[in-house]
Amino acid sequence: MKVAVIRKAHFNAAHRLYNPTWSDEKNDQVFGLCNNPNWHGHNYELEVRVAGEIDPETGMVVDLGWLADVIKEHVEKRFDHKNLNLDVPDFKTRIPTAENIAVVIWEILRAQLPAQYDLHVRLYETPRNFVDYPA
C-alpha cells in the first residue's frame, strides 16, 4: 500500500521570460509583461509529494524533517532571492517558466531520493497559476 506525504516550501525569485533567438517584438508578443528587461518576481509556493510504502519500523514513508532539510538545502538555497536567469545555472539554457522551474526542482529532488519513492512537484507561481510535474 503506497501512501503519499507532502511537504510545502516557499521561495522568492525574479526572472524574465525571454528567448534570445527571437526578436524583441516576438518576445513581447509571446511573453508580454513577463518579458520585462528589468525582471519581475514571484512568491513561489512549492509542494513536494513523496509516495511509497510505509516503513513498518518507523510507521513513516519518509521522515518529513529529512525531506524539509533536503528541500531547504537543494531548492530553497538555490532559488530563494535569486534572479533565476542570472544566478541559477540551470536556467542558462532554459527559459525560467514555471514549467521549467518545476522540472528542474523535480530533477534536483529526484537525485536526492532513494529510487523506491515516487516524486511529484507542484509549483505555484501565483495563487491561480501552478504547474504539476510529472503531469
ROTOR-189874 format. One record per residue: residue number from 0; y, z, x of N, C-alpha, C in turn. Coordinates in pm, whole numbers, plus 50000, padded with zeros to 5 digits. Each point is the difference from the previous one (the first is absolute). Example, Ala and Ser with C-alpha at 12.3 -4.5 7.8 and 13.67 -1.06 7.14 Angstrom:
% ROTOR-189874
@resi = 0 | n_v = 49431 | n_w = 50780 | n_u = 51319 | ca_v = 50119 | ca_w = 50000 | ca_u = 49911 | c_v = 50120 | c_w = 50000 | c_u = 50090;
@resi = 1 | n_v = 50105 | n_w = 49928 | n_u = 49965 | ca_v = 50119 | ca_w = 50006 | ca_u = 50082 | c_v = 50109 | c_w = 50073 | c_u = 49923;
% end
This chain:
% ROTOR-189874
@resi = 0 | n_v = 49882 | n_w = 50000 | n_u = 50085 | ca_v = 50118 | ca_w = 50000 | ca_u = 49915 | c_v = 50124 | c_w = 50000 | c_u = 50090;
@resi = 1 | n_v = 50082 | n_w = 49897 | n_u = 49985 | ca_v = 50124 | ca_w = 49993 | ca_u = 50076 | c_v = 50113 | c_w = 50069 | c_u = 49924;
@resi = 2 | n_v = 50083 | n_w = 50068 | n_u = 50076 | ca_v = 50118 | ca_w = 50066 | ca_u = 49947 | c_v = 50118 | c_w = 49956 | c_u = 50085;
@resi = 3 | n_v = 50116 | n_w = 49984 | n_u = 49937 | ca_v = 50120 | ca_w = 49961 | ca_u = 50074 | c_v = 50096 | c_w = 50117 | c_u = 50009;
@resi = 4 | n_v = 50060 | n_w = 50016 | n_u = 50118 | ca_v = 50109 | ca_w = 50095 | ca_u = 50020 | c_v = 50123 | c_w = 49919 | c_u = 50037;
@resi = 5 | n_v = 50115 | n_w = 50049 | n_u = 49958 | ca_v = 50124 | ca_w = 49926 | ca_u = 50021 | c_v = 50102 | c_w = 50092 | c_u = 50064;
@resi = 6 | n_v = 50065 | n_w = 49949 | n_u = 50104 | ca_v = 50107 | ca_w = 50072 | ca_u = 50068 | c_v = 50128 | c_w = 49917 | c_u = 49987;
@resi = 7 | n_v = 50109 | n_w = 50066 | n_u = 49961 | ca_v = 50129 | ca_w = 49934 | ca_u = 49990 | c_v = 50081 | c_w = 50027 | c_u = 50126;
@resi = 8 | n_v = 50082 | n_w = 49904 | n_u = 50037 | ca_v = 50089 | ca_w = 50013 | ca_u = 50115 | c_v = 50128 | c_w = 49923 | c_u = 49969;
@resi = 9 | n_v = 50097 | n_w = 50014 | n_u = 50088 | ca_v = 50132 | ca_w = 49943 | ca_u = 49976 | c_v = 50061 | c_w = 49960 | c_u = 50134;
@resi = 10 | n_v = 50073 | n_w = 49889 | n_u = 50001 | ca_v = 50081 | ca_w = 49965 | ca_u = 50116 | c_v = 50117 | c_w = 49914 | c_u = 49955;
@resi = 11 | n_v = 50106 | n_w = 50005 | n_u = 50078 | ca_v = 50119 | ca_w = 49920 | ca_u = 49976 | c_v = 50009 | c_w = 49895 | c_u = 50110;
@resi = 12 | n_v = 50030 | n_w = 49876 | n_u = 49962 | ca_v = 50010 | ca_w = 49896 | ca_u = 50101 | c_v = 50091 | c_w = 49889 | c_u = 49950;
@resi = 13 | n_v = 50057 | n_w = 49930 | n_u = 50097 | ca_v = 50084 | ca_w = 49884 | ca_u = 49971 | c_v = 49925 | c_w = 49873 | c_u = 50039;
@resi = 14 | n_v = 50036 | n_w = 49890 | n_u = 49936 | ca_v = 49941 | ca_w = 49871 | ca_u = 50037 | c_v = 50087 | c_w = 49888 | c_u = 49948;
@resi = 15 | n_v = 49965 | n_w = 49881 | n_u = 50045 | ca_v = 50060 | ca_w = 49877 | ca_u = 49950 | c_v = 49887 | c_w = 49902 | c_u = 49975;
@resi = 16 | n_v = 49999 | n_w = 49941 | n_u = 49882 | ca_v = 49902 | ca_w = 49896 | ca_u = 49971 | c_v = 50062 | c_w = 49867 | c_u = 50041;
@resi = 17 | n_v = 49941 | n_w = 49940 | n_u = 50103 | ca_v = 50058 | ca_w = 49882 | ca_u = 50061 | c_v = 49891 | c_w = 49924 | c_u = 50074;
@resi = 18 | n_v = 49992 | n_w = 49871 | n_u = 49976 | ca_v = 49906 | ca_w = 49915 | ca_u = 50073 | c_v = 50081 | c_w = 49922 | c_u = 50103;
@resi = 19 | n_v = 49981 | n_w = 50026 | n_u = 50128 | ca_v = 50082 | ca_w = 49936 | ca_u = 50103 | c_v = 49982 | c_w = 49849 | c_u = 50010;
@resi = 20 | n_v = 49894 | n_w = 49946 | n_u = 49940 | ca_v = 49980 | ca_w = 49855 | ca_u = 50006 | c_v = 50075 | c_w = 49927 | c_u = 49887;
@resi = 21 | n_v = 50059 | n_w = 50076 | n_u = 49908 | ca_v = 50072 | ca_w = 49941 | ca_u = 49889 | c_v = 50150 | c_w = 50002 | c_u = 50025;
@resi = 22 | n_v = 50071 | n_w = 49919 | n_u = 49925 | ca_v = 50147 | ca_w = 50001 | ca_u = 50004 | c_v = 50053 | c_w = 50126 | c_u = 49932;
@resi = 23 | n_v = 50126 | n_w = 50034 | n_u = 50027 | ca_v = 50062 | ca_w = 50113 | ca_u = 49931 | c_v = 50000 | c_w = 49978 | c_u = 49850;
@resi = 24 | n_v = 50021 | n_w = 49876 | n_u = 49958 | ca_v = 50004 | ca_w = 49969 | ca_u = 49858 | c_v = 49864 | c_w = 50026 | c_u = 49934;
@resi = 25 | n_v = 49892 | n_w = 49957 | n_u = 50067 | ca_v = 49868 | ca_w = 50021 | ca_u = 49941 | c_v = 49966 | c_w = 50148 | c_u = 49998;
@resi = 26 | n_v = 50034 | n_w = 50074 | n_u = 50107 | ca_v = 49975 | ca_w = 50144 | ca_u = 50002 | c_v = 50076 | c_w = 50068 | c_u = 49886;
@resi = 27 | n_v = 50125 | n_w = 49961 | n_u = 49978 | ca_v = 50077 | ca_w = 50057 | ca_u = 49889 | c_v = 49936 | c_w = 49967 | c_u = 49866;
@resi = 28 | n_v = 49954 | n_w = 49877 | n_u = 49987 | ca_v = 49939 | ca_w = 49957 | ca_u = 49875 | c_v = 49871 | c_w = 50077 | c_u = 49970;
@resi = 29 | n_v = 49917 | n_w = 50021 | n_u = 50101 | ca_v = 49870 | ca_w = 50064 | ca_u = 49980 | c_v = 50012 | c_w = 50152 | c_u = 49994;
@resi = 30 | n_v = 50078 | n_w = 50058 | n_u = 50092 | ca_v = 50003 | ca_w = 50146 | ca_u = 50014 | c_v = 50122 | c_w = 50067 | c_u = 49938;
@resi = 31 | n_v = 50102 | n_w = 49923 | n_u = 49964 | ca_v = 50118 | ca_w = 50056 | ca_u = 49934 | c_v = 50064 | c_w = 50113 | c_u = 50078;
@resi = 32 | n_v = 50034 | n_w = 50109 | n_u = 49929 | ca_v = 50066 | ca_w = 50114 | ca_u = 50063 | c_v = 49917 | c_w = 50064 | c_u = 50111;
@resi = 33 | n_v = 49869 | n_w = 49983 | n_u = 49995 | ca_v = 49913 | ca_w = 50059 | ca_u = 50103 | c_v = 50013 | c_w = 49928 | c_u = 50134;
@resi = 34 | n_v = 50073 | n_w = 49889 | n_u = 50002 | ca_v = 50026 | ca_w = 49925 | ca_u = 50122 | c_v = 50130 | c_w = 50044 | c_u = 50067;
@resi = 35 | n_v = 50058 | n_w = 50108 | n_u = 49958 | ca_v = 50125 | ca_w = 50050 | ca_u = 50057 | c_v = 49988 | c_w = 50013 | c_u = 50152;
@resi = 36 | n_v = 50082 | n_w = 49928 | n_u = 50078 | ca_v = 49989 | ca_w = 50008 | ca_u = 50147 | c_v = 50034 | c_w = 50138 | c_u = 50056;
@resi = 37 | n_v = 50061 | n_w = 50086 | n_u = 49919 | ca_v = 50031 | ca_w = 50136 | ca_u = 50043 | c_v = 49895 | c_w = 50100 | c_u = 49952;
@resi = 38 | n_v = 49885 | n_w = 49949 | n_u = 49951 | ca_v = 49886 | ca_w = 50081 | ca_u = 49962 | c_v = 50022 | c_w = 50070 | c_u = 49865;
@resi = 39 | n_v = 49898 | n_w = 50057 | n_u = 49947 | ca_v = 50005 | ca_w = 50087 | ca_u = 49884 | c_v = 49879 | c_w = 50093 | c_u = 50010;
@resi = 40 | n_v = 50005 | n_w = 50111 | n_u = 49929 | ca_v = 49895 | ca_w = 50099 | ca_u = 50017 | c_v = 49932 | c_w = 50039 | c_u = 49871;
@resi = 41 | n_v = 49887 | n_w = 50067 | n_u = 50017 | ca_v = 49921 | ca_w = 50050 | ca_u = 49888 | c_v = 49948 | c_w = 50139 | c_u = 50033;
@resi = 42 | n_v = 49978 | n_w = 50077 | n_u = 49895 | ca_v = 49929 | ca_w = 50127 | ca_u = 50009 | c_v = 49857 | c_w = 49971 | c_u = 49954;
@resi = 43 | n_v = 49914 | n_w = 49967 | n_u = 50094 | ca_v = 49864 | ca_w = 49961 | ca_u = 49969 | c_v = 49915 | c_w = 50121 | c_u = 49963;
@resi = 44 | n_v = 49919 | n_w = 49983 | n_u = 49897 | ca_v = 49901 | ca_w = 50101 | ca_u = 49962 | c_v = 49863 | c_w = 49938 | c_u = 50023;
@resi = 45 | n_v = 49914 | n_w = 50074 | n_u = 50064 | ca_v = 49869 | ca_w = 49950 | ca_u = 50038 | c_v = 49891 | c_w = 50087 | c_u = 49938;
@resi = 46 | n_v = 49898 | n_w = 49935 | n_u = 49947 | ca_v = 49880 | ca_w = 50069 | ca_u = 49954 | c_v = 49882 | c_w = 49943 | c_u = 50078;
@resi = 47 | n_v = 49928 | n_w = 50087 | n_u = 50066 | ca_v = 49882 | ca_w = 49961 | ca_u = 50076 | c_v = 49878 | c_w = 50056 | c_u = 49928;
@resi = 48 | n_v = 49911 | n_w = 49911 | n_u = 49960 | ca_v = 49880 | ca_w = 50038 | ca_u = 49925 | c_v = 49878 | c_w = 49981 | c_u = 50089;
@resi = 49 | n_v = 49927 | n_w = 50107 | n_u = 50022 | ca_v = 49877 | ca_w = 49995 | ca_u = 50079 | c_v = 49885 | c_w = 50037 | c_u = 49907;
@resi = 50 | n_v = 49899 | n_w = 49914 | n_u = 49995 | ca_v = 49885 | ca_w = 50025 | ca_u = 49912 | c_v = 49873 | c_w = 50006 | c_u = 50083;
@resi = 51 | n_v = 49912 | n_w = 50091 | n_u = 49959 | ca_v = 49873 | ca_w = 50013 | ca_u = 50068 | c_v = 49915 | c_w = 50105 | c_u = 49931;
@resi = 52 | n_v = 49889 | n_w = 50028 | n_u = 50061 | ca_v = 49909 | ca_w = 50102 | ca_u = 49948 | c_v = 50055 | c_w = 50139 | c_u = 50033;
@resi = 53 | n_v = 49976 | n_w = 50094 | n_u = 49913 | ca_v = 50038 | ca_w = 50139 | ca_u = 50026 | c_v = 49903 | c_w = 50057 | c_u = 50104;
@resi = 54 | n_v = 50055 | n_w = 50058 | n_u = 50104 | ca_v = 49919 | ca_w = 50064 | ca_u = 50103 | c_v = 49943 | c_w = 50129 | c_u = 49941;
@resi = 55 | n_v = 49866 | n_w = 50014 | n_u = 49996 | ca_v = 49941 | ca_w = 50120 | ca_u = 49939 | c_v = 50033 | c_w = 50129 | c_u = 50076;
@resi = 56 | n_v = 50033 | n_w = 49989 | n_u = 50127 | ca_v = 50032 | ca_w = 50119 | ca_u = 50079 | c_v = 50141 | c_w = 50050 | c_u = 49977;
@resi = 57 | n_v = 50095 | n_w = 49907 | n_u = 49971 | ca_v = 50140 | ca_w = 50041 | ca_u = 49982 | c_v = 50046 | c_w = 49991 | c_u = 49855;
@resi = 58 | n_v = 49930 | n_w = 49920 | n_u = 49920 | ca_v = 50044 | ca_w = 49978 | ca_u = 49863 | c_v = 50116 | c_w = 49902 | c_u = 49991;
@resi = 59 | n_v = 50035 | n_w = 49935 | n_u = 50113 | ca_v = 50114 | ca_w = 49908 | ca_u = 50004 | c_v = 49954 | c_w = 49859 | c_u = 50038;
@resi = 60 | n_v = 50080 | n_w = 49902 | n_u = 49959 | ca_v = 49981 | ca_w = 49864 | ca_u = 50049 | c_v = 50054 | c_w = 49996 | c_u = 50143;
@resi = 61 | n_v = 50128 | n_w = 50034 | n_u = 50016 | ca_v = 50063 | ca_w = 50018 | ca_u = 50131 | c_v = 50093 | c_w = 50119 | c_u = 49989;
@resi = 62 | n_v = 50028 | n_w = 50060 | n_u = 50110 | ca_v = 50096 | ca_w = 50110 | ca_u = 50005 | c_v = 50139 | c_w = 49941 | c_u = 49979;
@resi = 63 | n_v = 50068 | n_w = 50040 | n_u = 49893 | ca_v = 50132 | ca_w = 49944 | ca_u = 49970 | c_v = 50104 | c_w = 50039 | c_u = 50104;
@resi = 64 | n_v = 49982 | n_w = 50112 | n_u = 50067 | ca_v = 50089 | ca_w = 50037 | ca_u = 50109 | c_v = 49989 | c_w = 49902 | c_u = 50116;
@resi = 65 | n_v = 49875 | n_w = 49964 | n_u = 50031 | ca_v = 49976 | ca_w = 49900 | ca_u = 50104 | c_v = 50062 | c_w = 49866 | c_u = 49960;
@resi = 66 | n_v = 49980 | n_w = 49958 | n_u = 49875 | ca_v = 50055 | ca_w = 49874 | ca_u = 49952 | c_v = 50152 | c_w = 50002 | c_u = 50006;
@resi = 67 | n_v = 50061 | n_w = 50111 | n_u = 49962 | ca_v = 50146 | ca_w = 50013 | ca_u = 50007 | c_v = 50048 | c_w = 49984 | c_u = 50144;
@resi = 68 | n_v = 49929 | n_w = 50061 | n_u = 50094 | ca_v = 50037 | ca_w = 49988 | ca_u = 50141 | c_v = 49988 | c_w = 49857 | c_u = 50050;
@resi = 69 | n_v = 49895 | n_w = 49930 | n_u = 49959 | ca_v = 49980 | ca_w = 49861 | ca_u = 50041 | c_v = 50114 | c_w = 49913 | c_u = 49947;
@resi = 70 | n_v = 50036 | n_w = 50018 | n_u = 49874 | ca_v = 50109 | ca_w = 49922 | ca_u = 49940 | c_v = 50131 | c_w = 50030 | c_u = 50071;
@resi = 71 | n_v = 50027 | n_w = 50126 | n_u = 50025 | ca_v = 50124 | ca_w = 50037 | ca_u = 50068 | c_v = 50007 | c_w = 49939 | c_u = 50139;
@resi = 72 | n_v = 49894 | n_w = 50015 | n_u = 50076 | ca_v = 49998 | ca_w = 49954 | ca_u = 50139 | c_v = 50005 | c_w = 49848 | c_u = 50012;
@resi = 73 | n_v = 49925 | n_w = 49930 | n_u = 49914 | ca_v = 49983 | ca_w = 49857 | ca_u = 50018 | c_v = 50085 | c_w = 49912 | c_u = 49909;
@resi = 74 | n_v = 50053 | n_w = 50057 | n_u = 49893 | ca_v = 50083 | ca_w = 49922 | ca_u = 49909 | c_v = 50144 | c_w = 50052 | c_u = 49997;
@resi = 75 | n_v = 50016 | n_w = 50126 | n_u = 49961 | ca_v = 50136 | ca_w = 50053 | ca_u = 49985 | c_v = 50078 | c_w = 49993 | c_u = 50130;
@resi = 76 | n_v = 49942 | n_w = 50045 | n_u = 50109 | ca_v = 50072 | ca_w = 49996 | ca_u = 50128 | c_v = 50034 | c_w = 49857 | c_u = 50042;
@resi = 77 | n_v = 49914 | n_w = 49908 | n_u = 49964 | ca_v = 50018 | ca_w = 49859 | ca_u = 50039 | c_v = 50110 | c_w = 49932 | c_u = 49919;
@resi = 78 | n_v = 50012 | n_w = 50036 | n_u = 49870 | ca_v = 50090 | ca_w = 49928 | ca_u = 49910 | c_v = 50126 | c_w = 50077 | c_u = 49958;
@resi = 79 | n_v = 49993 | n_w = 50133 | n_u = 49996 | ca_v = 50109 | ca_w = 50079 | ca_u = 49942 | c_v = 50129 | c_w = 49986 | c_u = 50080;
@resi = 80 | n_v = 50109 | n_w = 49971 | n_u = 49928 | ca_v = 50133 | ca_w = 49983 | ca_u = 50056 | c_v = 50004 | c_w = 49893 | c_u = 50108;
@resi = 81 | n_v = 49925 | n_w = 49892 | n_u = 49974 | ca_v = 49996 | ca_w = 49888 | ca_u = 50093 | c_v = 50053 | c_w = 49875 | c_u = 49930;
@resi = 82 | n_v = 50045 | n_w = 49906 | n_u = 50081 | ca_v = 50026 | ca_w = 49866 | ca_u = 49953 | c_v = 49869 | c_w = 49925 | c_u = 50024;
@resi = 83 | n_v = 49931 | n_w = 49966 | n_u = 49895 | ca_v = 49867 | ca_w = 49942 | ca_u = 50013 | c_v = 50002 | c_w = 49871 | c_u = 50080;
@resi = 84 | n_v = 50102 | n_w = 49918 | n_u = 49983 | ca_v = 50009 | ca_w = 49874 | ca_u = 50072 | c_v = 50017 | c_w = 50020 | c_u = 50151;
@resi = 85 | n_v = 50077 | n_w = 50102 | n_u = 50037 | ca_v = 50037 | ca_w = 50018 | ca_u = 50141 | c_v = 49917 | c_w = 50104 | c_u = 50072;
@resi = 86 | n_v = 49959 | n_w = 50105 | n_u = 49930 | ca_v = 49939 | ca_w = 50116 | ca_u = 50065 | c_v = 49849 | c_w = 50009 | c_u = 49990;
@resi = 87 | n_v = 49940 | n_w = 49920 | n_u = 49915 | ca_v = 49855 | ca_w = 50012 | ca_u = 49976 | c_v = 49932 | c_w = 49870 | c_u = 50045;
@resi = 88 | n_v = 49924 | n_w = 50007 | n_u = 50108 | ca_v = 49938 | ca_w = 49879 | ca_u = 50055 | c_v = 49914 | c_w = 49922 | c_u = 49901;
@resi = 89 | n_v = 49944 | n_w = 50068 | n_u = 49900 | ca_v = 49916 | ca_w = 49931 | ca_u = 49901 | c_v = 50077 | c_w = 49891 | c_u = 49925;
@resi = 90 | n_v = 50133 | n_w = 50008 | n_u = 49999 | ca_v = 50080 | ca_w = 49904 | ca_u = 49924 | c_v = 50079 | c_w = 49905 | c_u = 50089;
@resi = 91 | n_v = 49960 | n_w = 49987 | n_u = 50124 | ca_v = 50061 | ca_w = 49899 | ca_u = 50087 | c_v = 49966 | c_w = 49860 | c_u = 49952;
@resi = 92 | n_v = 49880 | n_w = 49984 | n_u = 49943 | ca_v = 49957 | ca_w = 49868 | ca_u = 49953 | c_v = 49965 | c_w = 50000 | c_u = 49851;
@resi = 93 | n_v = 50023 | n_w = 50110 | n_u = 49930 | ca_v = 49974 | ca_w = 50008 | ca_u = 49856 | c_v = 50128 | c_w = 50041 | c_u = 49930;
@resi = 94 | n_v = 50028 | n_w = 49938 | n_u = 49890 | ca_v = 50116 | ca_w = 50039 | ca_u = 49919 | c_v = 49966 | c_w = 50134 | c_u = 49935;
@resi = 95 | n_v = 50087 | n_w = 50101 | n_u = 50013 | ca_v = 49967 | ca_w = 50133 | ca_u = 49948 | c_v = 50018 | c_w = 50015 | c_u = 49848;
@resi = 96 | n_v = 49929 | n_w = 49917 | n_u = 49927 | ca_v = 49994 | ca_w = 50014 | ca_u = 49854 | c_v = 49916 | c_w = 50123 | c_u = 49967;
@resi = 97 | n_v = 50010 | n_w = 50047 | n_u = 49879 | ca_v = 49916 | ca_w = 50112 | ca_u = 49958 | c_v = 49853 | c_w = 49965 | c_u = 50016;
@resi = 98 | n_v = 49964 | n_w = 49874 | n_u = 49971 | ca_v = 49862 | ca_w = 49956 | ca_u = 50014 | c_v = 49953 | c_w = 50015 | c_u = 50145;
@resi = 99 | n_v = 50079 | n_w = 49949 | n_u = 50093 | ca_v = 49962 | ca_w = 50008 | ca_u = 50141 | c_v = 50002 | c_w = 50143 | c_u = 50052;
@resi = 100 | n_v = 50093 | n_w = 50080 | n_u = 49955 | ca_v = 50004 | ca_w = 50141 | ca_u = 50042 | c_v = 49873 | c_w = 50070 | c_u = 49954;
@resi = 101 | n_v = 49958 | n_w = 49977 | n_u = 49877 | ca_v = 49878 | ca_w = 50062 | ca_u = 49948 | c_v = 49878 | c_w = 49957 | c_u = 50081;
@resi = 102 | n_v = 49991 | n_w = 49873 | n_u = 50035 | ca_v = 49886 | ca_w = 49951 | ca_u = 50078 | c_v = 50001 | c_w = 50064 | c_u = 50139;
@resi = 103 | n_v = 50116 | n_w = 50009 | n_u = 50064 | ca_v = 50009 | ca_w = 50063 | ca_u = 50132 | c_v = 49958 | c_w = 50146 | c_u = 49993;
@resi = 104 | n_v = 50048 | n_w = 50072 | n_u = 49899 | ca_v = 49961 | ca_w = 50141 | ca_u = 49985 | c_v = 49849 | c_w = 50011 | c_u = 49981;
@resi = 105 | n_v = 49942 | n_w = 49914 | n_u = 49918 | ca_v = 49856 | ca_w = 50001 | ca_u = 49980 | c_v = 49927 | c_w = 49976 | c_u = 50132;
@resi = 106 | n_v = 50045 | n_w = 49902 | n_u = 50078 | ca_v = 49936 | ca_w = 49970 | ca_u = 50129 | c_v = 50008 | c_w = 50120 | c_u = 50095;
@resi = 107 | n_v = 50115 | n_w = 50065 | n_u = 50004 | ca_v = 50019 | ca_w = 50117 | ca_u = 50086 | c_v = 49904 | c_w = 50111 | c_u = 49958;
@resi = 108 | n_v = 49996 | n_w = 50030 | n_u = 49871 | ca_v = 49917 | ca_w = 50111 | ca_u = 49952 | c_v = 49851 | c_w = 49966 | c_u = 50007;
@resi = 109 | n_v = 49966 | n_w = 49874 | n_u = 49974 | ca_v = 49859 | ca_w = 49960 | ca_u = 50007 | c_v = 49944 | c_w = 50030 | c_u = 50138;
@resi = 110 | n_v = 50080 | n_w = 49978 | n_u = 50103 | ca_v = 49956 | ca_w = 50026 | ca_u = 50138 | c_v = 49979 | c_w = 50148 | c_u = 50027;
@resi = 111 | n_v = 50058 | n_w = 50087 | n_u = 49918 | ca_v = 49989 | ca_w = 50145 | ca_u = 50020 | c_v = 49888 | c_w = 50064 | c_u = 49918;
@resi = 112 | n_v = 49952 | n_w = 49930 | n_u = 49899 | ca_v = 49901 | ca_w = 50056 | ca_u = 49909 | c_v = 49858 | c_w = 49959 | c_u = 50038;
@resi = 113 | n_v = 49907 | n_w = 50091 | n_u = 49989 | ca_v = 49860 | ca_w = 49960 | ca_u = 50018 | c_v = 49961 | c_w = 49892 | c_u = 49899;
@resi = 114 | n_v = 49909 | n_w = 49914 | n_u = 50040 | ca_v = 49965 | ca_w = 49880 | ca_u = 49922 | c_v = 49944 | c_w = 50030 | c_u = 49862;
@resi = 115 | n_v = 49942 | n_w = 50119 | n_u = 49979 | ca_v = 49936 | ca_w = 50027 | ca_u = 49871 | c_v = 50100 | c_w = 50020 | c_u = 49886;
@resi = 116 | n_v = 50129 | n_w = 50008 | n_u = 50032 | ca_v = 50101 | ca_w = 50022 | ca_u = 49896 | c_v = 50064 | c_w = 49870 | c_u = 49956;
@resi = 117 | n_v = 50024 | n_w = 49989 | n_u = 49870 | ca_v = 50080 | ca_w = 49890 | ca_u = 49946 | c_v = 50145 | c_w = 50043 | c_u = 50008;
@resi = 118 | n_v = 50088 | n_w = 49904 | n_u = 50025 | ca_v = 50142 | ca_w = 50029 | ca_u = 50015 | c_v = 50080 | c_w = 49907 | c_u = 49910;
@resi = 119 | n_v = 50099 | n_w = 50058 | n_u = 49933 | ca_v = 50091 | ca_w = 49925 | ca_u = 49915 | c_v = 50140 | c_w = 50055 | c_u = 50022;
@resi = 120 | n_v = 50097 | n_w = 49910 | n_u = 50010 | ca_v = 50139 | ca_w = 50039 | ca_u = 50022 | c_v = 50084 | c_w = 49949 | c_u = 49883;
@resi = 121 | n_v = 50085 | n_w = 50087 | n_u = 49947 | ca_v = 50101 | ca_w = 49961 | ca_u = 49902 | c_v = 50135 | c_w = 50037 | c_u = 50059;
@resi = 122 | n_v = 50089 | n_w = 49901 | n_u = 50009 | ca_v = 50132 | ca_w = 50020 | ca_u = 50058 | c_v = 50106 | c_w = 49968 | c_u = 49896;
@resi = 123 | n_v = 50083 | n_w = 50100 | n_u = 49969 | ca_v = 50113 | ca_w = 49980 | ca_u = 49909 | c_v = 50123 | c_w = 49969 | c_u = 50083;
@resi = 124 | n_v = 50058 | n_w = 49883 | n_u = 49978 | ca_v = 50127 | ca_w = 49966 | ca_u = 50064 | c_v = 50116 | c_w = 50055 | c_u = 49918;
@resi = 125 | n_v = 49982 | n_w = 49995 | n_u = 49869 | ca_v = 50090 | ca_w = 50063 | ca_u = 49905 | c_v = 49911 | c_w = 50065 | c_u = 49894;
@resi = 126 | n_v = 50057 | n_w = 50082 | n_u = 49912 | ca_v = 49915 | ca_w = 50059 | ca_u = 49896 | c_v = 49932 | c_w = 49897 | c_u = 49910;
@resi = 127 | n_v = 50056 | n_w = 49879 | n_u = 49992 | ca_v = 49944 | ca_w = 49897 | ca_u = 49912 | c_v = 49926 | c_w = 49889 | c_u = 50074;
@resi = 128 | n_v = 50013 | n_w = 49993 | n_u = 50132 | ca_v = 49936 | ca_w = 49895 | ca_u = 50078 | c_v = 49904 | c_w = 50061 | c_u = 50101;
@resi = 129 | n_v = 49872 | n_w = 49966 | n_u = 49987 | ca_v = 49902 | ca_w = 50055 | ca_u = 50093 | c_v = 49890 | c_w = 49898 | c_u = 50026;
@resi = 130 | n_v = 49928 | n_w = 50026 | n_u = 50109 | ca_v = 49895 | ca_w = 49911 | ca_u = 50048 | c_v = 49872 | c_w = 50079 | c_u = 50017;
@resi = 131 | n_v = 49888 | n_w = 49942 | n_u = 49963 | ca_v = 49868 | ca_w = 50057 | ca_u = 50025 | c_v = 49926 | c_w = 49913 | c_u = 50101;
@resi = 132 | n_v = 49940 | n_w = 50065 | n_u = 50099 | ca_v = 49914 | ca_w = 49928 | ca_u = 50094 | c_v = 49881 | c_w = 50088 | c_u = 50036;
@resi = 133 | n_v = 49879 | n_w = 49945 | n_u = 49992 | ca_v = 49971 | ca_w = 49869 | ca_u = 49944 | c_v = 50023 | c_w = 49998 | c_u = 49849;
@resi = 134 | n_v = 50017 | n_w = 49879 | n_u = 49950 | ca_v = 50034 | ca_w = 49982 | ca_u = 49857 | c_v = 49886 | c_w = 50041 | c_u = 49911;
% end
